[in-house]
Amino acid sequence: MEGQTHAGQRYVLGNHAEELARLDHQAAAIERPTRLLLQAAGFTAGMRVLDLGTGLGHVARLAGELVGPTGSVVGIDQSADALAVARERTQQAGMVHVTFAEGNALEWHATAPFDAIVGRLILFHVPDPVAAVRHHLRNLRPGGLFVAVDFDLGGGRADPPVAIIDTAMRWVHDAFRAAGAWPRVGARLGTILEDAQLTRVTTFGVQAYLSPRDPSGPRLLAGIVRSLAPAIIAHGLATADELDLTTLEQRIGEAARGAGAVILPPTVVGAWGRVPD
């Protein structure tokens, strides 16, 4: 999810300033696959779009580019701090057709139906993804489009394998699981939409491959471990000394370069379907 806490499920990564900065780095890393998936799903000029769990507004502004000034986008989030940033950035971008509202993305009701709804990194964090999708079918017009974009952490690895990268990815996966999240939900997105009674469901993933010399891989992996550190320690997955957060990014980078290892971050998966006409 893009930074929201909502009823019934705590957003384990929090909303503090360091986490919001990490979300910016993450959003930049997955902007191109997200754009590709939204275009493949059918986002076009003039559409009216709802963005669930908008956080800092990255997806809302991207959707705003795709639908253009003849369309409109509403971003929903429960974090007032994140929405304040989203509004300021969107105003600076001159995107008057992109607006935001504070609310629980899993319970929000529209006063008029949307042409499309998108949720990026939201089903990852909810206890019942199918119910979350079904709720929003009433916010779509007949034939309307629902798009889910999420991670499959099962795709993350280093090639050749690197012990510290394998360990860090395991910490991340197991901490999310222990906190009640679904770290491999990307692999299930198509099934979730089908179970929610959407039709014409399509799904595919986009996999990045980061060179041993690319600093973004170590930065992203160390950043998510840092944000998850309280959960990792609380659930007994590692100690603070084992994490050694002050040197983790450096150690990952040195190990990747030493092994000539390509880092594969989690696969960005998209799935979409339509409300029956």
Secondary structure, DSSP 4 states (H G I P E B T S, - for coil): --S--BTTB--TT--SHHHHHHHHHHHHHTHHHHHHHHHHHT--TT-EEEEET-TTTHHHHHHHHHH-TTSEEEEEES-HHHHHHHHHHHHHTT-TTEEEEES-TTT---SS-EEEEEEES-GGG-S-HHHHHHHHHTTEEEEEEEEEEEEEGGG-EEES--HHHHHHHHHHHHHHHHTT--TTGGGGHHHHHHHTT-EEEEEEEE---B-TT-THHHHHHHHHHHHHHHHHHHTTS--HHHH-HHHHHHHHHHHHHHHTPEEEPPEEEEEEEE---
